[in-house]
Amino acid sequence: MEITELTLWIARLSVLGLMYFFLLLVVWAVFADARAAARPERSPAQPAPLPVTSPVSAPTLIVTGGAAPANGRAFPLVGPLEIGRDASCGICIPNRFVSKVHLRVYVVNGVWMVEDLGSTNGSQLNGAPLHGVQPLNKGDRLVVGDTEFLLS
């Protein structure tokens, strides 16, 4: 079987077309990445802020163990608060075992609630795994990564 000049030209044009197609895919992926980086990130598991319907005393989360933030540091709860590795969180814990936005503390009808936002390594409340939304009471111990908080 003999390869003709026409067959060679068709093969060359096909390879050239494939190269341009892959180049187009790379450019498209770079632009999609740039657009995604420009958009503000929202956690899909994060509920909408809930209204406070009754006055609430301002409890405080005190760091009692872990590497960061420093032990003894107090964080007053004055509104919804996110805890995670991301710098935009109210309490930032730069630890590889903490998710970007790990959990959320907020108030509903005068009761402080805590919710794990689908973190990879989970959270603990009083030594038990935190599942769903659970109430927070004074004296409760909350563990995020290797950082332990006491609610006082």
C-alpha positions in Angstrom: 0.0 0.0 0.0 1.4 3.3 -1.0 1.0 6.5 1.0 0.0 9.4 -1.3 0.7 13.1 -0.9 -3.0 13.7 -0.2 -2.9 11.2 2.7 0.2 12.9 4.2 -1.5 16.4 4.0 -4.7 15.1 5.7 -2.6 13.5 8.5 -0.6 16.7 9.0 -3.7 18.9 9.1 -5.3 16.4 11.6 -2.3 16.6 14.0 -2.3 20.4 13.6 -6.0 20.6 14.4 -5.5 18.4 17.5 -2.7 20.6 18.7 -4.9 23.8 18.4 -7.7 22.0 20.1 -5.5 21.1 23.1 -4.1 24.6 23.2 -7.7 26.0 23.3 -8.5 23.6 26.2 -5.5 24.9 28.2 -6.4 28.5 27.6 -10.0 27.8 28.6 -8.9 26.1 31.9 -6.6 29.0 32.8 -9.5 31.5 32.3 -11.9 29.3 34.3 -9.3 29.2 37.1 -8.9 32.9 37.0 -12.7 33.5 37.2 -13.0 31.1 40.1 -10.2 32.8 42.0 -11.9 36.2 41.5 -15.2 35.1 42.9 -15.6 35.2 46.7 -15.8 31.6 48.2 -18.9 30.5 50.0 -19.3 27.3 51.9 -22.3 25.4 50.5 -23.0 24.0 54.0 -23.1 27.4 55.6 -26.6 28.3 56.6 -28.0 31.8 56.2 -27.5 34.0 59.2 -30.3 33.5 61.7 -32.0 36.4 63.5 -31.5 36.8 67.2 -35.0 36.8 68.8 -34.1 37.3 72.4 -31.3 39.0 74.3 -28.4 36.7 75.0 -25.5 37.0 77.4 -22.2 37.0 75.7 -20.3 33.8 76.5 -16.6 33.4 75.8 -14.6 30.7 74.0 -11.3 30.3 75.9 -8.5 28.3 74.3 -7.4 25.6 76.9 -5.2 23.4 74.7 -3.5 23.1 71.4 -0.8 24.8 69.4 -2.6 27.8 68.0 -4.0 30.2 68.8 -2.2 30.7 72.2 -3.6 29.0 75.3 -5.6 31.2 77.5 -6.8 33.5 74.7 -10.5 34.4 74.9 -12.9 35.0 72.1 -16.2 36.6 73.2 -19.3 35.4 71.2 -21.1 38.5 70.1 -22.6 37.1 66.9 -22.2 34.3 64.4 -18.6 33.1 64.4 -16.7 30.8 62.0 -13.7 28.8 63.1 -11.3 27.4 60.5 -8.0 27.6 58.8 -9.0 30.5 56.5 -7.9 34.0 57.5 -11.5 35.2 57.0 -12.7 33.1 59.9 -13.4 34.8 63.2 -11.0 32.3 64.9 -8.2 31.3 62.5 -6.4 28.0 63.4 -3.5 27.5 61.1 -3.4 23.7 61.4 -3.5 21.1 58.6 -6.1 19.1 60.6 -8.5 22.1 60.4 -10.7 22.7 57.4 -10.8 26.0 55.6 -14.1 26.8 57.3 -14.5 24.1 59.9 -17.5 25.0 62.1 -19.9 27.8 62.9 -21.2 29.1 66.2 -24.4 31.2 66.2 -27.4 31.9 68.3 -31.0 30.8 67.8 -33.8 32.0 70.1 -31.3 32.8 72.9 -29.4 29.5 72.7 -25.9 29.3 71.3 -25.6 26.5 68.7 -22.5 24.9 67.1 -22.5 23.2 63.7 -19.7 21.3 61.9 -19.7 22.6 58.3 -18.7 19.3 56.7 -15.1 19.4 57.9 -12.8 16.5 56.8 -11.5 15.6 60.3 -14.7 16.5 62.2 -15.1 18.3 65.6 -15.8 17.1 69.1 -18.2 18.5 71.7 -17.6 17.3 75.2 -15.5 14.4 73.9 -18.1 13.1 71.4 -18.1 13.7 67.7 -20.1 16.7 66.6 -22.9 15.8 64.2 -25.4 18.3 62.9 -26.4 21.3 64.9 -26.0 21.0 68.7 -26.6 23.5 71.5 -23.6 25.0 73.4 -23.8 25.4 77.1 -21.4 27.0 79.6 -18.7 24.6 80.6 -18.8 22.7 77.2 -15.5 21.7 75.6 -15.2 22.1 71.9 -12.3 20.5 70.0 -11.3 21.7 66.5 -8.2 20.0 65.1 -5.8 19.9 68.1 -7.2 23.1 69.6 -9.6 22.8 72.6 -12.0 25.6 73.6 -14.0 26.0 76.9 -17.2 27.9 76.8 -17.5 30.1 79.8 
